[in-house]
Amino acid sequence: MLKTLGILIGGVFVGAVSAEVVRKKYPDTMDKMRAKARQITSEAKESFKNGYQNATRAKLSTA
């Protein structure tokens, strides 16, 4: 278990360092990717809310 935890912490560290290197080398690309991720997340959240509302309305109308 300790070995697995070490691998996990090492992976997080390597990922963070890699992201920082890429961010410094290509700042515009990272900003575009971050904006796209925000857009996808907000659209997914909105879709979930709409689907949930439709499902609860349908459930209430059949009950």
PyMOL Python script that loads the backbone (N, CA, C, O; Angstrom):
from pymol import cmd

cmd.read_pdbstr("""\
ATOM      1  N   MET A   1       0.819  -1.184   0.000  1.00  0.00           N
ATOM      2  CA  MET A   1       0.000   0.000   0.000  1.00  0.00           C
ATOM      3  C   MET A   1       0.870   1.259   0.000  1.00  0.00           C
ATOM      4  O   MET A   1       0.544   2.250  -0.654  1.00  0.00           O
ATOM      5  N   LEU A   2       1.956   1.208   0.725  1.00  0.00           N
ATOM      6  CA  LEU A   2       2.864   2.359   0.773  1.00  0.00           C
ATOM      7  C   LEU A   2       3.495   2.601  -0.601  1.00  0.00           C
ATOM      8  O   LEU A   2       3.700   3.744  -1.009  1.00  0.00           O
ATOM      9  N   LYS A   3       3.793   1.525  -1.294  1.00  0.00           N
ATOM     10  CA  LYS A   3       4.368   1.641  -2.637  1.00  0.00           C
ATOM     11  C   LYS A   3       3.358   2.295  -3.587  1.00  0.00           C
ATOM     12  O   LYS A   3       3.716   3.161  -4.385  1.00  0.00           O
ATOM     13  N   THR A   4       2.116   1.880  -3.494  1.00  0.00           N
ATOM     14  CA  THR A   4       1.071   2.446  -4.351  1.00  0.00           C
ATOM     15  C   THR A   4       0.878   3.929  -4.057  1.00  0.00           C
ATOM     16  O   THR A   4       0.710   4.729  -4.978  1.00  0.00           O
ATOM     17  N   LEU A   5       0.900   4.295  -2.784  1.00  0.00           N
ATOM     18  CA  LEU A   5       0.761   5.693  -2.409  1.00  0.00           C
ATOM     19  C   LEU A   5       1.938   6.516  -2.938  1.00  0.00           C
ATOM     20  O   LEU A   5       1.754   7.645  -3.392  1.00  0.00           O
ATOM     21  N   GLY A   6       3.129   5.958  -2.880  1.00  0.00           N
ATOM     22  CA  GLY A   6       4.310   6.634  -3.413  1.00  0.00           C
ATOM     23  C   GLY A   6       4.205   6.850  -4.909  1.00  0.00           C
ATOM     24  O   GLY A   6       4.557   7.913  -5.420  1.00  0.00           O
ATOM     25  N   ILE A   7       3.719   5.835  -5.609  1.00  0.00           N
ATOM     26  CA  ILE A   7       3.541   5.951  -7.068  1.00  0.00           C
ATOM     27  C   ILE A   7       2.499   7.014  -7.389  1.00  0.00           C
ATOM     28  O   ILE A   7       2.678   7.798  -8.322  1.00  0.00           O
ATOM     29  N   LEU A   8       1.410   7.046  -6.623  1.00  0.00           N
ATOM     30  CA  LEU A   8       0.364   8.040  -6.830  1.00  0.00           C
ATOM     31  C   LEU A   8       0.898   9.452  -6.609  1.00  0.00           C
ATOM     32  O   LEU A   8       0.657  10.336  -7.432  1.00  0.00           O
ATOM     33  N   ILE A   9       1.610   9.676  -5.525  1.00  0.00           N
ATOM     34  CA  ILE A   9       2.172  10.995  -5.233  1.00  0.00           C
ATOM     35  C   ILE A   9       3.197  11.389  -6.290  1.00  0.00           C
ATOM     36  O   ILE A   9       3.236  12.543  -6.718  1.00  0.00           O
ATOM     37  N   GLY A  10       4.023  10.441  -6.712  1.00  0.00           N
ATOM     38  CA  GLY A  10       4.997  10.712  -7.771  1.00  0.00           C
ATOM     39  C   GLY A  10       4.317  11.079  -9.080  1.00  0.00           C
ATOM     40  O   GLY A  10       4.765  11.987  -9.781  1.00  0.00           O
ATOM     41  N   GLY A  11       3.246  10.386  -9.411  1.00  0.00           N
ATOM     42  CA  GLY A  11       2.506  10.682 -10.641  1.00  0.00           C
ATOM     43  C   GLY A  11       1.881  12.061 -10.605  1.00  0.00           C
ATOM     44  O   GLY A  11       1.901  12.784 -11.601  1.00  0.00           O
ATOM     45  N   VAL A  12       1.328  12.428  -9.462  1.00  0.00           N
ATOM     46  CA  VAL A  12       0.742  13.760  -9.321  1.00  0.00           C
ATOM     47  C   VAL A  12       1.832  14.823  -9.468  1.00  0.00           C
ATOM     48  O   VAL A  12       1.628  15.835 -10.138  1.00  0.00           O
ATOM     49  N   PHE A  13       2.972  14.594  -8.850  1.00  0.00           N
ATOM     50  CA  PHE A  13       4.079  15.551  -8.941  1.00  0.00           C
ATOM     51  C   PHE A  13       4.575  15.691 -10.378  1.00  0.00           C
ATOM     52  O   PHE A  13       4.769  16.807 -10.861  1.00  0.00           O
ATOM     53  N   VAL A  14       4.778  14.584 -11.050  1.00  0.00           N
ATOM     54  CA  VAL A  14       5.254  14.621 -12.443  1.00  0.00           C
ATOM     55  C   VAL A  14       4.213  15.303 -13.328  1.00  0.00           C
ATOM     56  O   VAL A  14       4.567  16.098 -14.198  1.00  0.00           O
ATOM     57  N   GLY A  15       2.949  15.003 -13.116  1.00  0.00           N
ATOM     58  CA  GLY A  15       1.892  15.644 -13.894  1.00  0.00           C
ATOM     59  C   GLY A  15       1.848  17.141 -13.671  1.00  0.00           C
ATOM     60  O   GLY A  15       1.671  17.903 -14.621  1.00  0.00           O
ATOM     61  N   ALA A  16       2.008  17.579 -12.424  1.00  0.00           N
ATOM     62  CA  ALA A  16       1.980  19.009 -12.115  1.00  0.00           C
ATOM     63  C   ALA A  16       3.170  19.728 -12.747  1.00  0.00           C
ATOM     64  O   ALA A  16       3.015  20.813 -13.307  1.00  0.00           O
ATOM     65  N   VAL A  17       4.342  19.132 -12.658  1.00  0.00           N
ATOM     66  CA  VAL A  17       5.536  19.739 -13.255  1.00  0.00           C
ATOM     67  C   VAL A  17       5.386  19.803 -14.775  1.00  0.00           C
ATOM     68  O   VAL A  17       5.726  20.813 -15.392  1.00  0.00           O
ATOM     69  N   SER A  18       4.885  18.743 -15.371  1.00  0.00           N
ATOM     70  CA  SER A  18       4.686  18.724 -16.828  1.00  0.00           C
ATOM     71  C   SER A  18       3.690  19.791 -17.251  1.00  0.00           C
ATOM     72  O   SER A  18       3.914  20.491 -18.238  1.00  0.00           O
ATOM     73  N   ALA A  19       2.594  19.923 -16.517  1.00  0.00           N
ATOM     74  CA  ALA A  19       1.590  20.935 -16.848  1.00  0.00           C
ATOM     75  C   ALA A  19       2.190  22.339 -16.731  1.00  0.00           C
ATOM     76  O   ALA A  19       1.890  23.213 -17.544  1.00  0.00           O
ATOM     77  N   GLU A  20       3.019  22.550 -15.739  1.00  0.00           N
ATOM     78  CA  GLU A  20       3.635  23.865 -15.552  1.00  0.00           C
ATOM     79  C   GLU A  20       4.616  24.175 -16.685  1.00  0.00           C
ATOM     80  O   GLU A  20       4.664  25.308 -17.165  1.00  0.00           O
ATOM     81  N   VAL A  21       5.388  23.194 -17.112  1.00  0.00           N
ATOM     82  CA  VAL A  21       6.326  23.394 -18.221  1.00  0.00           C
ATOM     83  C   VAL A  21       5.569  23.725 -19.503  1.00  0.00           C
ATOM     84  O   VAL A  21       5.940  24.647 -20.230  1.00  0.00           O
ATOM     85  N   VAL A  22       4.511  22.971 -19.775  1.00  0.00           N
ATOM     86  CA  VAL A  22       3.711  23.222 -20.978  1.00  0.00           C
ATOM     87  C   VAL A  22       3.047  24.595 -20.888  1.00  0.00           C
ATOM     88  O   VAL A  22       2.984  25.319 -21.882  1.00  0.00           O
ATOM     89  N   ARG A  23       2.550  24.958 -19.700  1.00  0.00           N
ATOM     90  CA  ARG A  23       1.895  26.259 -19.529  1.00  0.00           C
ATOM     91  C   ARG A  23       2.852  27.409 -19.788  1.00  0.00           C
ATOM     92  O   ARG A  23       2.473  28.409 -20.397  1.00  0.00           O
ATOM     93  N   LYS A  24       4.087  27.274 -19.331  1.00  0.00           N
ATOM     94  CA  LYS A  24       5.072  28.349 -19.561  1.00  0.00           C
ATOM     95  C   LYS A  24       5.515  28.417 -21.012  1.00  0.00           C
ATOM     96  O   LYS A  24       5.801  29.498 -21.526  1.00  0.00           O
ATOM     97  N   LYS A  25       5.572  27.267 -21.674  1.00  0.00           N
ATOM     98  CA  LYS A  25       6.034  27.243 -23.059  1.00  0.00           C
ATOM     99  C   LYS A  25       4.931  27.658 -24.037  1.00  0.00           C
ATOM    100  O   LYS A  25       5.197  28.333 -25.031  1.00  0.00           O
ATOM    101  N   TYR A  26       3.691  27.249 -23.746  1.00  0.00           N
ATOM    102  CA  TYR A  26       2.562  27.537 -24.632  1.00  0.00           C
ATOM    103  C   TYR A  26       1.402  28.123 -23.819  1.00  0.00           C
ATOM    104  O   TYR A  26       0.403  27.438 -23.599  1.00  0.00           O
ATOM    105  N   PRO A  27       1.517  29.377 -23.371  1.00  0.00           N
ATOM    106  CA  PRO A  27       0.466  29.933 -22.503  1.00  0.00           C
ATOM    107  C   PRO A  27      -0.885  30.096 -23.207  1.00  0.00           C
ATOM    108  O   PRO A  27      -1.930  29.888 -22.590  1.00  0.00           O
ATOM    109  N   ASP A  28      -0.874  30.463 -24.477  1.00  0.00           N
ATOM    110  CA  ASP A  28      -2.139  30.653 -25.199  1.00  0.00           C
ATOM    111  C   ASP A  28      -2.888  29.335 -25.351  1.00  0.00           C
ATOM    112  O   ASP A  28      -4.110  29.287 -25.209  1.00  0.00           O
ATOM    113  N   THR A  29      -2.156  28.278 -25.639  1.00  0.00           N
ATOM    114  CA  THR A  29      -2.780  26.971 -25.809  1.00  0.00           C
ATOM    115  C   THR A  29      -3.428  26.502 -24.518  1.00  0.00           C
ATOM    116  O   THR A  29      -4.532  25.957 -24.533  1.00  0.00           O
ATOM    117  N   MET A  30      -2.748  26.713 -23.408  1.00  0.00           N
ATOM    118  CA  MET A  30      -3.302  26.296 -22.117  1.00  0.00           C
ATOM    119  C   MET A  30      -4.550  27.107 -21.782  1.00  0.00           C
ATOM    120  O   MET A  30      -5.512  26.560 -21.242  1.00  0.00           O
ATOM    121  N   ASP A  31      -4.550  28.399 -22.094  1.00  0.00           N
ATOM    122  CA  ASP A  31      -5.730  29.224 -21.845  1.00  0.00           C
ATOM    123  C   ASP A  31      -6.913  28.749 -22.681  1.00  0.00           C
ATOM    124  O   ASP A  31      -8.044  28.699 -22.198  1.00  0.00           O
ATOM    125  N   LYS A  32      -6.644  28.401 -23.937  1.00  0.00           N
ATOM    126  CA  LYS A  32      -7.711  27.900 -24.806  1.00  0.00           C
ATOM    127  C   LYS A  32      -8.254  26.566 -24.292  1.00  0.00           C
ATOM    128  O   LYS A  32      -9.463  26.334 -24.297  1.00  0.00           O
ATOM    129  N   MET A  33      -7.350  25.699 -23.850  1.00  0.00           N
ATOM    130  CA  MET A  33      -7.785  24.400 -23.326  1.00  0.00           C
ATOM    131  C   MET A  33      -8.604  24.582 -22.051  1.00  0.00           C
ATOM    132  O   MET A  33      -9.615  23.906 -21.858  1.00  0.00           O
ATOM    133  N   ARG A  34      -8.179  25.481 -21.192  1.00  0.00           N
ATOM    134  CA  ARG A  34      -8.899  25.741 -19.947  1.00  0.00           C
ATOM    135  C   ARG A  34     -10.294  26.298 -20.240  1.00  0.00           C
ATOM    136  O   ARG A  34     -11.269  25.902 -19.601  1.00  0.00           O
ATOM    137  N   ALA A  35     -10.387  27.216 -21.206  1.00  0.00           N
ATOM    138  CA  ALA A  35     -11.679  27.788 -21.575  1.00  0.00           C
ATOM    139  C   ALA A  35     -12.597  26.716 -22.170  1.00  0.00           C
ATOM    140  O   ALA A  35     -13.793  26.684 -21.881  1.00  0.00           O
ATOM    141  N   LYS A  36     -12.030  25.850 -22.994  1.00  0.00           N
ATOM    142  CA  LYS A  36     -12.825  24.779 -23.605  1.00  0.00           C
ATOM    143  C   LYS A  36     -13.321  23.804 -22.533  1.00  0.00           C
ATOM    144  O   LYS A  36     -14.462  23.345 -22.587  1.00  0.00           O
ATOM    145  N   ALA A  37     -12.465  23.492 -21.566  1.00  0.00           N
ATOM    146  CA  ALA A  37     -12.870  22.591 -20.484  1.00  0.00           C
ATOM    147  C   ALA A  37     -13.987  23.219 -19.656  1.00  0.00           C
ATOM    148  O   ALA A  37     -14.928  22.530 -19.262  1.00  0.00           O
ATOM    149  N   ARG A  38     -13.892  24.513 -19.391  1.00  0.00           N
ATOM    150  CA  ARG A  38     -14.957  25.214 -18.656  1.00  0.00           C
ATOM    151  C   ARG A  38     -16.267  25.179 -19.429  1.00  0.00           C
ATOM    152  O   ARG A  38     -17.333  24.965 -18.851  1.00  0.00           O
ATOM    153  N   GLN A  39     -16.183  25.389 -20.738  1.00  0.00           N
ATOM    154  CA  GLN A  39     -17.380  25.387 -21.573  1.00  0.00           C
ATOM    155  C   GLN A  39     -18.034  24.000 -21.572  1.00  0.00           C
ATOM    156  O   GLN A  39     -19.251  23.887 -21.432  1.00  0.00           O
ATOM    157  N   ILE A  40     -17.231  22.960 -21.727  1.00  0.00           N
ATOM    158  CA  ILE A  40     -17.757  21.595 -21.739  1.00  0.00           C
ATOM    159  C   ILE A  40     -18.397  21.267 -20.394  1.00  0.00           C
ATOM    160  O   ILE A  40     -19.467  20.660 -20.342  1.00  0.00           O
ATOM    161  N   THR A  41     -17.745  21.667 -19.312  1.00  0.00           N
ATOM    162  CA  THR A  41     -18.270  21.394 -17.979  1.00  0.00           C
ATOM    163  C   THR A  41     -19.594  22.102 -17.747  1.00  0.00           C
ATOM    164  O   THR A  41     -20.533  21.505 -17.219  1.00  0.00           O
ATOM    165  N   SER A  42     -19.678  23.366 -18.135  1.00  0.00           N
ATOM    166  CA  SER A  42     -20.928  24.105 -17.916  1.00  0.00           C
ATOM    167  C   SER A  42     -22.052  23.550 -18.790  1.00  0.00           C
ATOM    168  O   SER A  42     -23.201  23.504 -18.352  1.00  0.00           O
ATOM    169  N   GLU A  43     -21.743  23.129 -20.016  1.00  0.00           N
ATOM    170  CA  GLU A  43     -22.759  22.529 -20.878  1.00  0.00           C
ATOM    171  C   GLU A  43     -23.239  21.195 -20.324  1.00  0.00           C
ATOM    172  O   GLU A  43     -24.430  20.890 -20.382  1.00  0.00           O
ATOM    173  N   ALA A  44     -22.324  20.402 -19.790  1.00  0.00           N
ATOM    174  CA  ALA A  44     -22.700  19.127 -19.202  1.00  0.00           C
ATOM    175  C   ALA A  44     -23.573  19.343 -17.971  1.00  0.00           C
ATOM    176  O   ALA A  44     -24.543  18.615 -17.757  1.00  0.00           O
ATOM    177  N   LYS A  45     -23.229  20.336 -17.170  1.00  0.00           N
ATOM    178  CA  LYS A  45     -24.010  20.652 -15.972  1.00  0.00           C
ATOM    179  C   LYS A  45     -25.418  21.091 -16.363  1.00  0.00           C
ATOM    180  O   LYS A  45     -26.396  20.657 -15.755  1.00  0.00           O
ATOM    181  N   GLU A  46     -25.523  21.941 -17.364  1.00  0.00           N
ATOM    182  CA  GLU A  46     -26.828  22.411 -17.835  1.00  0.00           C
ATOM    183  C   GLU A  46     -27.658  21.267 -18.404  1.00  0.00           C
ATOM    184  O   GLU A  46     -28.862  21.192 -18.160  1.00  0.00           O
ATOM    185  N   SER A  47     -27.027  20.385 -19.153  1.00  0.00           N
ATOM    186  CA  SER A  47     -27.733  19.227 -19.708  1.00  0.00           C
ATOM    187  C   SER A  47     -28.242  18.315 -18.603  1.00  0.00           C
ATOM    188  O   SER A  47     -29.362  17.809 -18.675  1.00  0.00           O
ATOM    189  N   PHE A  48     -27.425  18.108 -17.587  1.00  0.00           N
ATOM    190  CA  PHE A  48     -27.845  17.278 -16.468  1.00  0.00           C
ATOM    191  C   PHE A  48     -29.054  17.893 -15.762  1.00  0.00           C
ATOM    192  O   PHE A  48     -30.016  17.195 -15.444  1.00  0.00           O
ATOM    193  N   LYS A  49     -28.996  19.209 -15.519  1.00  0.00           N
ATOM    194  CA  LYS A  49     -30.121  19.884 -14.861  1.00  0.00           C
ATOM    195  C   LYS A  49     -31.399  19.758 -15.690  1.00  0.00           C
ATOM    196  O   LYS A  49     -32.467  19.472 -15.148  1.00  0.00           O
ATOM    197  N   ASN A  50     -31.293  19.970 -16.999  1.00  0.00           N
ATOM    198  CA  ASN A  50     -32.466  19.854 -17.865  1.00  0.00           C
ATOM    199  C   ASN A  50     -33.009  18.432 -17.875  1.00  0.00           C
ATOM    200  O   ASN A  50     -34.220  18.228 -17.791  1.00  0.00           O
ATOM    201  N   GLY A  51     -32.135  17.465 -17.975  1.00  0.00           N
ATOM    202  CA  GLY A  51     -32.567  16.065 -17.961  1.00  0.00           C
ATOM    203  C   GLY A  51     -33.206  15.679 -16.646  1.00  0.00           C
ATOM    204  O   GLY A  51     -34.196  14.947 -16.625  1.00  0.00           O
ATOM    205  N   TYR A  52     -32.651  16.164 -15.549  1.00  0.00           N
ATOM    206  CA  TYR A  52     -33.208  15.869 -14.227  1.00  0.00           C
ATOM    207  C   TYR A  52     -34.597  16.488 -14.090  1.00  0.00           C
ATOM    208  O   TYR A  52     -35.520  15.846 -13.589  1.00  0.00           O
ATOM    209  N   GLN A  53     -34.742  17.731 -14.535  1.00  0.00           N
ATOM    210  CA  GLN A  53     -36.048  18.393 -14.461  1.00  0.00           C
ATOM    211  C   GLN A  53     -37.076  17.665 -15.325  1.00  0.00           C
ATOM    212  O   GLN A  53     -38.217  17.480 -14.903  1.00  0.00           O
ATOM    213  N   ASN A  54     -36.682  17.253 -16.521  1.00  0.00           N
ATOM    214  CA  ASN A  54     -37.601  16.513 -17.391  1.00  0.00           C
ATOM    215  C   ASN A  54     -37.997  15.184 -16.764  1.00  0.00           C
ATOM    216  O   ASN A  54     -39.157  14.779 -16.847  1.00  0.00           O
ATOM    217  N   ALA A  55     -37.058  14.512 -16.146  1.00  0.00           N
ATOM    218  CA  ALA A  55     -37.339  13.222 -15.531  1.00  0.00           C
ATOM    219  C   ALA A  55     -38.257  13.367 -14.322  1.00  0.00           C
ATOM    220  O   ALA A  55     -39.154  12.550 -14.120  1.00  0.00           O
ATOM    221  N   THR A  56     -38.036  14.400 -13.524  1.00  0.00           N
ATOM    222  CA  THR A  56     -38.898  14.577 -12.352  1.00  0.00           C
ATOM    223  C   THR A  56     -40.288  15.041 -12.762  1.00  0.00           C
ATOM    224  O   THR A  56     -41.268  14.676 -12.113  1.00  0.00           O
ATOM    225  N   ARG A  57     -40.397  15.830 -13.813  1.00  0.00           N
ATOM    226  CA  ARG A  57     -41.726  16.235 -14.307  1.00  0.00           C
ATOM    227  C   ARG A  57     -42.485  15.034 -14.827  1.00  0.00           C
ATOM    228  O   ARG A  57     -43.675  14.876 -14.554  1.00  0.00           O
ATOM    229  N   ALA A  58     -41.794  14.181 -15.582  1.00  0.00           N
ATOM    230  CA  ALA A  58     -42.444  12.992 -16.135  1.00  0.00           C
ATOM    231  C   ALA A  58     -42.886  12.056 -15.012  1.00  0.00           C
ATOM    232  O   ALA A  58     -43.953  11.447 -15.092  1.00  0.00           O
ATOM    233  N   LYS A  59     -42.072  11.942 -13.974  1.00  0.00           N
ATOM    234  CA  LYS A  59     -42.406  11.075 -12.847  1.00  0.00           C
ATOM    235  C   LYS A  59     -43.610  11.620 -12.092  1.00  0.00           C
ATOM    236  O   LYS A  59     -44.473  10.852 -11.667  1.00  0.00           O
ATOM    237  N   LEU A  60     -43.676  12.942 -11.919  1.00  0.00           N
ATOM    238  CA  LEU A  60     -44.792  13.544 -11.205  1.00  0.00           C
ATOM    239  C   LEU A  60     -46.089  13.440 -12.007  1.00  0.00           C
ATOM    240  O   LEU A  60     -47.158  13.246 -11.429  1.00  0.00           O
ATOM    241  N   SER A  61     -46.003  13.568 -13.324  1.00  0.00           N
ATOM    242  CA  SER A  61     -47.211  13.526 -14.142  1.00  0.00           C
ATOM    243  C   SER A  61     -47.776  12.101 -14.233  1.00  0.00           C
ATOM    244  O   SER A  61     -48.980  11.943 -14.436  1.00  0.00           O
ATOM    245  N   THR A  62     -46.963  11.085 -14.093  1.00  0.00           N
ATOM    246  CA  THR A  62     -47.453   9.705 -14.152  1.00  0.00           C
ATOM    247  C   THR A  62     -47.904   9.197 -12.790  1.00  0.00           C
ATOM    248  O   THR A  62     -48.610   8.191 -12.715  1.00  0.00           O
ATOM    249  N   ALA A  63     -47.512   9.869 -11.715  1.00  0.00           N
ATOM    250  CA  ALA A  63     -47.862   9.390 -10.365  1.00  0.00           C
ATOM    251  C   ALA A  63     -49.270   9.749  -9.960  1.00  0.00           C
ATOM    252  O   ALA A  63     -49.700   9.412  -8.856  1.00  0.00           O
TER     253      ALA A  63
END
""", "prot")
cmd.dss("prot")
cmd.show_as("cartoon", "prot")
cmd.util.cbc("prot")
cmd.orient("prot")
